[in-house]
Amino acid sequence: MADLLDVDLHVALHSDERDFALHACFRTQSMRTALLGPSGAGKSTVLLAMAGLVPGAKGHVRLNGTTLLDTAAHVDLPARERRIGFVFQDYALFPHMTVMQNIMFGMHRLGSAASPATTARIEELLHQFGLEQLASAYPRHLSGGQKQRVALARAVAPNPRLLLLDEPLSALDTQLRTRLRAELAEMLDRVQVPTLLVTHDPHDVEALAHSAIHLDNGHVVPAETTGA
């Protein structure tokens, strides 16, 4: 069976606080894979580099046989051409846009916002994620769970070939995290998009992923040696 994801990334980051070298090399055949590790391990950097949002990233990223990045072969697709949906840790909803407008944002970037097919797609997503009654609401009026649903709907709106979730539950308190973990698992079952999610919580792996890759200090390591 061919690998769904084949990743070998090298990223060097420099700041006043520290220098950080990332070398993340992994393959997976799972529809839902967790990237597990302690804070500062480089997990979010892996997602950003896969999405084409880290200048200077080297190596390769292959998704179901399609090459998104291969610096040795001079292939580096722009972020907009990689067809990757990204849900950021704080959801990154646009505060001046309604729920419907936030979901439509990804479709605008494809240049098809006014088409009947796009309108039908947005209505489908509002229904699928239980957001019909909130279509005209602004993010400031939404609960944490509602924001999560909007962010996920926006990410899958343009039919991505990969979904990246960066610590989707870390901003929530323990009680809410437990409930929304189950809701998120159900939503991922419905959308059926290959997913790589970042977490430091083994409970997220158990509930949301089919396999796990352990990252520590910028490198993939055996599970028993991580700090998670």
Secondary structure, DSSP 8 states (H G I E B T S, - for coil): ---SEEEEEEEEEE-SS-EEEEEEEEEE--SEEEEE--TTSSHHHHHHHHTT-STT-EEEEEETTEEEEEGGGTEE--GGGS-EEEE-TT----TTS-HHHHHHHHHHHTT-TTSHHHHHHHHHHHHHTT-GGGTT--GGG--HHHHHHHHHHHHHTT--SEEEEESTTTTS-HHHHHHHHHHHHHHHHHH---EEEEES-HHHHHHH-SEEEEEETTEE--GGGS--
